[in-house]
Amino acid sequence: MILKDRDKMHIWHPLTQHKLHPENIAITNAKGSLLYDEHGKSYIDAISSWYTCMYGHCNPFITKRVAEQLGKLHHIVFSSLTHEPAIKLSEELIKVLPKNQSKLFFSDNGSTSVEIAIKMALQYHFNNNEKRTTLIAFEDGFHGDTFGAMSVSGISVYNGPFEDYFLEVKRIPTPTKDNIANTIILLKELVSQHKIAGFIYEPLVQGAAAMKMHDANGLNDILKFCNKQHIITIADEVMTGFGKTGRCFASDHIETKPDIICLSKALTGGIMPMAITSCKQEIYNAFYSDDIGKGLFHGHTYSANPLACSAALASLELLQSDTIQNNIKRIISSHQSFNERIHDHPKVESTRQTGIIFALDLKIKMERYGNLRDQLFNFFLKNGVFLRPLGNTIYIQAPYTISEKELQTIYDVIEKALDTF
Ligand SMILES: *Cc1c(COP(=O)(O)O)cnc(C)c1O
């Protein structure tokens, strides 16, 4: 039996309605930007396997560093024990994170990094003898699939069975030049009616909302307001972190820095699952006490896995190299030229770009996981490109190491789709 059929026996895939989507393509190996299926057909990974493998699949530099670590130390308990890969990673990350960040808390995926950030914000106030119970989040945000993360996410069509168990969350629209004044009024109202503990946001680009982009100045106004009200600000940079926006973090484009930052996805270059929740010293200080109960009693078994730390260190070194920085500039300018080429196409409703993230909305209306979307998805596959349209949005987030030829193939296939559908 081929892999694709053996898969169906026992595997339950994430985010999948198996009755409607029984088939999964079995990938046997990958190199650089290319995925190879069990029949040898190749696909350009135009979304970097959910924005993780930004330095290409099986990157030899990262692979070598992880292999070296494999010979030294695989995994140990990260409470009462520590190790150099985590210590070195903390030193290197602090150099690149916004200057106000001071402490790092390790976990193993984006959702847990968000859970930890939420717990930090709630317990920060609790430890300071203030009961604050409500969180603020953007409409259409996505922060993960665990309960806390689901609560603050705004895309709710799939959350029906769980809504009764959610945290208390109030939502505000993402900022535009036109709505920001009203949003500040709304925030003032919320503060007068609720005890607001924290505000969580995806800075500049909302990934799961189909790469919806918003105004940096407006976001800065919201953050300034939160600071004045002592509302803990949490930047979820799980998707935007590590160069996607053209700078190391999306928060680097915004004057007011977050109190807490969530990191995962590209952190390890897609080699291993790992996440980090960083925070400023003042947050940490609120937990630092002779009272054991004021500590943050949260932990995951695989916290700060040494192999994952070594992958993250190698990734960070690559990100800062001239080669990758020049590639990022090249991709940004190629996207701009592609935009020139297609933004007036009759099937294109609108286009947008932040850094290496490019998205276009089709003039055709589609359901998020509906039939036309599937036809489009299959069209891309047939043409050797792995793209996952979200509703009527097609977006590109290719590895930094993608060649210009591969990038042009993605553009050509998208253009062909525009002429076909
Ligand atoms: C993917 C994502 C998450 C969740 O990360 P997982 O590792 O899938 O749990 C959270 N926030 C943002 C912005 C994401 O893109």
The ligand as an SDF file (V2000), in Angstrom:
LIG
                    3D

 15 15  0  0  0  0  0  0  0  0999 V2000
    0.5750   29.5070   14.4030 C   0  0  0  0  0  0  0  0  0  0  0  0
    0.2700   30.5900   15.3630 C   0  0  0  0  0  0  0  0  0  0  0  0
   -0.0140   30.3090   16.7030 C   0  0  0  0  0  0  0  0  0  0  0  0
   -0.1340   28.9050   17.2390 C   0  0  0  0  0  0  0  0  0  0  0  0
    1.0540   28.2140   17.1540 O   0  0  0  0  0  0  0  0  0  0  0  0
    1.0260   26.5900   17.2200 P   0  0  0  0  0  0  0  0  0  0  0  0
    2.4650   26.2260   17.2520 O   0  0  0  0  0  0  0  0  0  0  0  0
    0.3360   26.1470   15.9740 O   0  0  0  0  0  0  0  0  0  0  0  0
    0.2960   26.2180   18.4460 O   0  0  0  0  0  0  0  0  0  0  0  0
   -0.2250   31.3690   17.5500 C   0  0  0  0  0  0  0  0  0  0  0  0
   -0.1670   32.6420   17.0970 N   0  0  0  0  0  0  0  0  0  0  0  0
    0.1010   32.9500   15.8220 C   0  0  0  0  0  0  0  0  0  0  0  0
    0.1630   34.3740   15.4020 C   0  0  0  0  0  0  0  0  0  0  0  0
    0.3160   31.9320   14.9040 C   0  0  0  0  0  0  0  0  0  0  0  0
    0.5610   32.2240   13.6170 O   0  0  0  0  0  0  0  0  0  0  0  0
  1  2  1  0
  2  3  1  0
  2 14  2  0
  3  4  1  0
  3 10  2  0
  4  5  1  0
  5  6  1  0
  6  7  2  0
  6  8  1  0
  6  9  1  0
 10 11  1  0
 11 12  2  0
 12 13  1  0
 12 14  1  0
 14 15  1  0
M  END
$$$$
